[in-house]
């Protein structure tokens, strides 16, 4: 196979195993490209401060996107990056301090969370902090039977989450599913 700027040139004699291997390799290249571009820009800024912008222009890449890649790359040295998680997982927690980054990435890895799921958990945690700081932002009360609340509490505990945080996550998932179904 040959990769060009316009796509993939696939030989007619390609076997299934060859096709499958190519998909795995392409997936790895795609997943690593944001890291590689971020590292490339950081290196350029450090070693070629007077000329790296010209190189970025010559490469034909969007400067803002590269700045974002470089920012995340700076926040995660190579040895702290998680191979099981995408660049986007790391980007979601990049603004946090190192300890918090590691805590959230550990949870995402163990739970096999998608980037969207990590984002929902982070949003829930931020909501918890906001509610603690400003109790007037509480969600309205809902009257339900005690056994339902206990069942929800058990599910939240099993998910290692506070009940309120878990409820927000579940409601977000339900809303996302319904809105996605309506748009198709």
ZAKOL-291775 format. One line per 8 residues: number of its first residue (from 0); for each residue x, y, z of N, C-alpha, C. Coordinates in nm, 2 decimals. Last residue first. Layout:
<vexbas>
NUM = X/Y/Z/X/Y/Z/X/Y/Z ~ ...
</vexbas>
This chain:
<vexbas>
183 = -3.13/1.16/1.33/-3.10/1.06/1.22/-3.23/1.02/1.15 ~ -3.20/1.32/1.53/-3.13/1.38/1.42/-3.10/1.29/1.31 ~ -3.32/1.15/1.72/-3.40/1.24/1.65/-3.34/1.30/1.52 ~ -3.10/1.02/1.82/-3.20/0.94/1.74/-3.29/1.03/1.66 ~ -2.97/1.23/1.95/-2.90/1.16/1.84/-3.00/1.09/1.75 ~ -3.16/1.28/2.15/-3.13/1.38/2.05/-3.06/1.33/1.93 ~ -3.15/1.03/2.29/-3.27/1.08/2.23/-3.25/1.18/2.12 ~ -2.88/1.03/2.37/-2.93/0.92/2.29/-3.06/0.97/2.22
175 = -2.86/1.27/2.53/-2.78/1.25/2.41/-2.83/1.14/2.31 ~ -3.04/1.21/2.73/-3.06/1.32/2.64/-2.99/1.30/2.51 ~ -2.90/0.99/2.85/-3.04/0.97/2.79/-3.07/1.08/2.69 ~ -2.67/1.11/2.93/-2.66/1.00/2.84/-2.80/0.98/2.77 ~ -2.77/1.30/3.12/-2.69/1.35/3.00/-2.69/1.24/2.89 ~ -2.88/1.13/3.31/-2.96/1.22/3.23/-2.90/1.27/3.11 ~ -2.64/1.01/3.40/-2.74/0.93/3.33/-2.84/1.01/3.25 ~ -2.50/1.23/3.50/-2.44/1.15/3.40/-2.55/1.07/3.32
167 = -2.68/1.31/3.70/-2.65/1.40/3.59/-2.59/1.33/3.48 ~ -2.67/1.08/3.87/-2.80/1.12/3.80/-2.77/1.22/3.69 ~ -2.40/1.10/3.95/-2.45/0.98/3.87/-2.58/1.02/3.80 ~ -2.42/1.33/4.11/-2.33/1.32/3.99/-2.37/1.21/3.90 ~ -2.59/1.24/4.31/-2.63/1.35/4.22/-2.54/1.35/4.09 ~ -2.45/1.02/4.42/-2.58/1.00/4.36/-2.61/1.12/4.26 ~ -2.10/1.00/4.34/-2.21/1.05/4.42/-2.34/1.04/4.35 ~ -1.96/0.69/4.22/-2.00/0.83/4.20/-2.10/0.87/4.31
159 = -1.91/0.42/4.15/-1.81/0.50/4.22/-1.83/0.65/4.21 ~ -2.10/0.26/4.05/-2.02/0.34/3.95/-1.92/0.43/4.02 ~ -2.20/0.17/4.29/-2.13/0.07/4.21/-2.05/0.14/4.10 ~ -2.33/0.41/4.36/-2.22/0.36/4.44/-2.13/0.26/4.36 ~ -2.53/0.42/4.17/-2.43/0.52/4.17/-2.30/0.48/4.25 ~ -2.67/0.19/4.24/-2.61/0.20/4.11/-2.50/0.30/4.10 ~ -2.76/0.27/4.49/-2.67/0.15/4.48/-2.60/0.15/4.34 ~ -2.92/0.49/4.42/-2.80/0.51/4.51/-2.70/0.39/4.50
151 = -3.12/0.36/4.28/-3.03/0.46/4.21/-2.90/0.48/4.29 ~ -3.23/0.21/4.49/-3.18/0.14/4.37/-3.08/0.24/4.30 ~ -3.32/0.42/4.65/-3.21/0.33/4.70/-3.15/0.25/4.59 ~ -3.51/0.54/4.49/-3.39/0.62/4.53/-3.28/0.52/4.58 ~ -3.69/0.33/4.48/-3.62/0.38/4.36/-3.50/0.45/4.39 ~ -3.77/0.32/4.74/-3.70/0.20/4.69/-3.63/0.24/4.55 ~ -3.91/0.57/4.78/-3.78/0.54/4.85/-3.70/0.43/4.79 ~ -4.05/0.71/4.48/-4.06/0.62/4.59/-3.92/0.59/4.65
143 = -4.01/1.07/4.43/-4.01/0.93/4.39/-4.01/0.84/4.51 ~ -4.02/1.40/4.33/-4.08/1.30/4.42/-4.08/1.16/4.36 ~ -3.75/1.60/4.29/-3.84/1.51/4.22/-3.89/1.41/4.32 ~ -3.63/1.94/4.30/-3.66/1.81/4.37/-3.76/1.73/4.28 ~ -3.41/2.10/4.07/-3.54/2.09/4.14/-3.56/1.95/4.19 ~ -3.06/2.13/4.15/-3.16/2.08/4.05/-3.29/2.07/4.13 ~ -2.90/2.43/4.28/-2.95/2.29/4.29/-3.05/2.26/4.18 ~ -2.79/2.67/4.30/-2.79/2.61/4.16/-2.84/2.47/4.17
135 = -2.78/2.76/4.55/-2.90/2.80/4.48/-2.90/2.74/4.34 ~ -2.53/2.69/4.66/-2.64/2.59/4.68/-2.77/2.64/4.60 ~ -2.23/2.73/4.55/-2.35/2.81/4.54/-2.48/2.71/4.54 ~ -2.04/2.54/4.62/-2.01/2.68/4.63/-2.13/2.77/4.63 ~ -2.17/2.30/4.56/-2.11/2.32/4.69/-2.09/2.47/4.72 ~ -2.22/2.35/4.29/-2.34/2.34/4.39/-2.29/2.36/4.53 ~ -1.96/2.34/4.19/-2.04/2.47/4.18/-2.16/2.46/4.28 ~ -1.89/2.08/4.25/-1.81/2.20/4.31/-1.90/2.32/4.30
127 = -2.07/1.95/4.09/-2.07/1.92/4.23/-2.00/2.04/4.30 ~ -2.00/2.04/3.84/-2.13/2.08/3.89/-2.13/2.06/4.04 ~ -1.75/1.91/3.81/-1.75/2.06/3.82/-1.89/2.11/3.87 ~ -1.84/1.65/3.80/-1.76/1.69/3.91/-1.76/1.84/3.92 ~ -1.99/1.67/3.56/-2.06/1.64/3.68/-1.97/1.68/3.80 ~ -1.78/1.72/3.38/-1.88/1.81/3.39/-1.96/1.79/3.52 ~ -1.64/1.47/3.41/-1.57/1.60/3.45/-1.68/1.71/3.47 ~ -1.83/1.30/3.30/-1.79/1.29/3.44/-1.72/1.41/3.49
119 = -1.84/1.40/3.04/-1.96/1.40/3.12/-1.92/1.39/3.27 ~ -1.57/1.34/2.95/-1.62/1.48/2.95/-1.74/1.49/3.05 ~ -1.58/1.07/2.96/-1.49/1.14/3.05/-1.53/1.28/3.06 ~ -1.76/1.03/2.75/-1.79/0.98/2.89/-1.71/1.06/2.99 ~ -1.62/1.13/2.54/-1.74/1.19/2.58/-1.78/1.15/2.72 ~ -1.41/0.94/2.52/-1.38/1.08/2.55/-1.50/1.16/2.60 ~ -1.51/0.65/2.70/-1.49/0.72/2.58/-1.45/0.87/2.62 ~ -1.36/0.45/2.95/-1.45/0.56/2.91/-1.41/0.61/2.78
111 = -1.27/0.23/3.10/-1.28/0.23/2.95/-1.37/0.33/2.90 ~ -1.23/0.25/3.36/-1.36/0.24/3.32/-1.38/0.22/3.17 ~ -0.95/0.27/3.36/-1.01/0.16/3.43/-1.15/0.14/3.39 ~ -0.92/0.52/3.22/-0.86/0.39/3.17/-0.93/0.27/3.23 ~ -1.06/0.70/3.37/-1.10/0.67/3.24/-1.05/0.54/3.18 ~ -0.91/0.69/3.61/-1.05/0.64/3.61/-1.10/0.61/3.47 ~ -0.67/0.79/3.52/-0.67/0.65/3.58/-0.82/0.60/3.57 ~ -0.75/1.04/3.44/-0.70/0.95/3.34/-0.70/0.80/3.39
103 = -0.81/1.15/3.70/-0.91/1.13/3.60/-0.87/1.04/3.49 ~ -0.55/1.14/3.82/-0.66/1.07/3.88/-0.78/1.05/3.78 ~ -0.39/1.29/3.64/-0.36/1.15/3.66/-0.48/1.07/3.72 ~ -0.51/1.54/3.68/-0.50/1.48/3.55/-0.49/1.33/3.56 ~ -0.47/1.58/3.95/-0.60/1.57/3.91/-0.61/1.50/3.77 ~ -0.18/1.61/3.94/-0.25/1.51/4.03/-0.39/1.48/3.98 ~ -0.15/1.84/3.77/-0.10/1.71/3.74/-0.17/1.60/3.81 ~ -0.46/2.04/3.74/-0.32/2.01/3.79/-0.28/1.87/3.77
95 = -0.63/2.08/3.42/-0.62/2.05/3.56/-0.48/2.04/3.61 ~ -0.62/2.11/3.14/-0.62/2.23/3.22/-0.61/2.20/3.37 ~ -0.63/1.84/3.04/-0.51/1.92/3.04/-0.51/2.04/3.12 ~ -0.85/1.68/3.02/-0.80/1.71/3.15/-0.68/1.80/3.16 ~ -0.90/1.67/2.74/-1.01/1.70/2.83/-0.96/1.74/2.97 ~ -0.66/1.59/2.63/-0.70/1.73/2.62/-0.81/1.77/2.71 ~ -0.67/1.32/2.69/-0.57/1.40/2.76/-0.61/1.55/2.75 ~ -0.87/1.24/2.51/-0.89/1.22/2.66/-0.79/1.31/2.74
87 = -0.74/1.31/2.27/-0.86/1.39/2.32/-0.89/1.37/2.46 ~ -0.56/1.11/2.25/-0.51/1.25/2.27/-0.62/1.33/2.32 ~ -0.69/0.82/2.42/-0.67/0.91/2.30/-0.61/1.04/2.34 ~ -0.55/0.56/2.61/-0.64/0.67/2.60/-0.60/0.76/2.48 ~ -0.35/0.37/2.63/-0.49/0.32/2.61/-0.59/0.43/2.59 ~ -0.12/0.52/2.67/-0.14/0.46/2.54/-0.28/0.41/2.52 ~ -0.10/0.82/2.83/-0.16/0.69/2.84/-0.19/0.63/2.70 ~ 0.19/1.01/2.92/0.08/0.98/2.83/0.03/0.84/2.84
79 = 0.41/1.04/3.07/0.28/1.05/3.14/0.17/1.02/3.05 ~ 0.63/1.04/2.90/0.62/0.93/3.00/0.49/0.93/3.07 ~ 0.60/1.28/2.76/0.59/1.15/2.69/0.56/1.04/2.79 ~ 0.42/1.52/2.95/0.55/1.47/2.90/0.52/1.33/2.85 ~ 0.16/1.72/2.91/0.19/1.57/2.93/0.32/1.53/2.87 ~ 0.16/1.98/2.85/0.10/1.95/2.98/0.13/1.80/3.01 ~ 0.27/1.99/2.59/0.34/2.05/2.70/0.29/2.00/2.84 ~ 0.05/1.87/2.45/0.18/1.80/2.46/0.27/1.86/2.57
71 = -0.14/2.08/2.48/-0.16/1.95/2.55/-0.03/1.87/2.56 ~ -0.01/2.28/2.33/-0.05/2.31/2.47/-0.07/2.17/2.55 ~ 0.01/2.16/2.08/0.13/2.19/2.15/0.10/2.21/2.30 ~ -0.26/2.15/2.01/-0.18/2.03/2.02/-0.06/2.05/2.10 ~ -0.32/2.43/2.00/-0.39/2.34/2.10/-0.31/2.21/2.12 ~ -0.15/2.50/1.79/-0.13/2.56/1.93/-0.20/2.47/2.03 ~ -0.27/2.36/1.58/-0.13/2.32/1.63/-0.10/2.38/1.77 ~ -0.50/2.51/1.56/-0.51/2.36/1.60/-0.37/2.32/1.65
63 = -0.40/2.75/1.49/-0.47/2.74/1.62/-0.48/2.59/1.66 ~ -0.28/2.70/1.23/-0.20/2.74/1.35/-0.27/2.72/1.48 ~ -0.32/2.43/1.02/-0.39/2.54/1.09/-0.32/2.57/1.22 ~ -0.05/2.38/0.78/-0.14/2.33/0.89/-0.20/2.45/0.96 ~ 0.15/2.40/0.59/0.01/2.41/0.55/-0.09/2.37/0.66 ~ 0.42/2.40/0.62/0.35/2.27/0.63/0.20/2.28/0.60 ~ 0.46/2.67/0.60/0.51/2.58/0.49/0.44/2.45/0.50 ~ 0.37/2.75/0.85/0.30/2.80/0.73/0.34/2.71/0.61
55 = 0.56/2.63/1.01/0.42/2.59/1.02/0.34/2.63/0.90 ~ 0.79/2.76/0.92/0.78/2.62/0.90/0.63/2.57/0.91 ~ 0.73/3.02/1.02/0.75/3.00/0.88/0.73/2.85/0.84 ~ 0.73/2.97/1.29/0.61/3.01/1.23/0.61/2.99/1.08 ~ 1.01/2.91/1.34/0.91/2.80/1.34/0.78/2.84/1.28 ~ 1.21/3.11/1.36/1.17/3.06/1.23/1.05/2.96/1.23 ~ 1.28/3.19/1.61/1.27/3.30/1.51/1.21/3.25/1.37 ~ 1.29/2.96/1.75/1.19/3.06/1.79/1.17/3.16/1.68
47 = 1.38/2.69/1.74/1.38/2.78/1.63/1.28/2.89/1.64 ~ 1.36/2.55/1.99/1.49/2.56/1.91/1.50/2.65/1.80 ~ 1.10/2.59/2.09/1.22/2.59/2.18/1.35/2.61/2.10 ~ 0.93/2.57/1.87/0.93/2.69/1.96/1.05/2.70/2.04 ~ 1.00/2.32/1.78/1.02/2.43/1.70/1.02/2.56/1.78 ~ 0.90/2.16/2.00/1.04/2.16/1.96/1.08/2.28/1.88 ~ 0.63/2.22/1.97/0.70/2.25/2.10/0.85/2.26/2.07 ~ 0.57/2.11/1.72/0.56/2.25/1.74/0.64/2.30/1.87
39 = 0.62/1.84/1.77/0.70/1.90/1.67/0.69/2.05/1.69 ~ 0.43/1.78/1.97/0.57/1.77/2.00/0.66/1.84/1.90 ~ 0.20/1.82/1.80/0.22/1.90/1.92/0.37/1.90/1.96 ~ 0.24/1.61/1.61/0.24/1.75/1.57/0.26/1.85/1.69 ~ 0.22/1.39/1.79/0.35/1.42/1.71/0.35/1.56/1.66 ~ -0.04/1.41/1.89/0.08/1.41/1.98/0.20/1.45/1.90 ~ -0.18/1.39/1.65/-0.19/1.51/1.73/-0.08/1.52/1.83 ~ -0.10/1.12/1.56/-0.07/1.24/1.48/-0.08/1.37/1.56
31 = -0.18/0.90/1.69/-0.06/0.96/1.74/-0.03/1.09/1.67 ~ -0.41/0.82/1.56/-0.42/0.85/1.70/-0.30/0.92/1.75 ~ -0.32/0.78/1.30/-0.41/0.88/1.32/-0.41/0.92/1.47 ~ -0.15/0.56/1.35/-0.09/0.68/1.29/-0.19/0.80/1.32 ~ -0.34/0.37/1.44/-0.23/0.41/1.53/-0.17/0.54/1.48 ~ -0.49/0.34/1.21/-0.55/0.39/1.33/-0.45/0.44/1.43 ~ -0.30/0.24/1.03/-0.36/0.37/1.01/-0.42/0.43/1.13 ~ -0.26/-0.01/1.16/-0.15/0.08/1.14/-0.20/0.22/1.12
23 = -0.52/-0.13/1.13/-0.46/-0.11/1.26/-0.35/-0.01/1.26 ~ -0.54/-0.13/0.85/-0.63/-0.05/0.93/-0.58/-0.03/1.07 ~ -0.33/-0.31/0.78/-0.32/-0.17/0.74/-0.42/-0.08/0.82 ~ -0.43/-0.54/0.89/-0.31/-0.49/0.94/-0.30/-0.34/0.90 ~ -0.65/-0.58/0.71/-0.68/-0.56/0.85/-0.55/-0.49/0.92 ~ -0.52/-0.61/0.46/-0.62/-0.50/0.48/-0.64/-0.47/0.63 ~ -0.38/-0.85/0.52/-0.31/-0.73/0.49/-0.40/-0.60/0.51 ~ -0.60/-1.02/0.56/-0.51/-1.00/0.67/-0.42/-0.87/0.64
15 = -0.72/-1.02/0.30/-0.79/-0.97/0.42/-0.70/-0.93/0.53 ~ -0.48/-0.90/0.05/-0.55/-1.00/0.13/-0.63/-0.94/0.24 ~ -0.46/-0.73/-0.25/-0.46/-0.72/-0.11/-0.54/-0.83/-0.04 ~ -0.44/-0.70/-0.53/-0.42/-0.84/-0.47/-0.41/-0.84/-0.32 ~ -0.47/-0.44/-0.59/-0.59/-0.53/-0.61/-0.57/-0.67/-0.55 ~ -0.35/-0.21/-0.35/-0.32/-0.30/-0.46/-0.44/-0.40/-0.47 ~ -0.45/0.12/-0.29/-0.46/-0.02/-0.24/-0.44/-0.11/-0.36 ~ -0.35/0.42/-0.18/-0.35/0.34/-0.30/-0.34/0.19/-0.26
7 = -0.52/0.66/0.00/-0.45/0.53/0.01/-0.46/0.46/-0.13 ~ -0.49/1.01/-0.05/-0.55/0.89/0.00/-0.46/0.77/0.00 ~ -0.35/1.24/-0.10/-0.49/1.23/-0.15/-0.56/1.10/-0.10 ~ -0.10/1.22/-0.02/-0.18/1.33/0.04/-0.33/1.31/0.01 ~ -0.07/0.86/0.01/-0.03/0.99/-0.05/-0.12/1.09/0.02 ~ 0.06/0.54/0.08/-0.01/0.66/0.13/0.03/0.78/0.06 ~ 0.03/0.23/-0.05/0.10/0.36/-0.06/0.01/0.47/-0.01 ~ 0.08/-0.12/0.00/0.00/0.00/0.00/0.09/0.12/0.00
</vexbas>
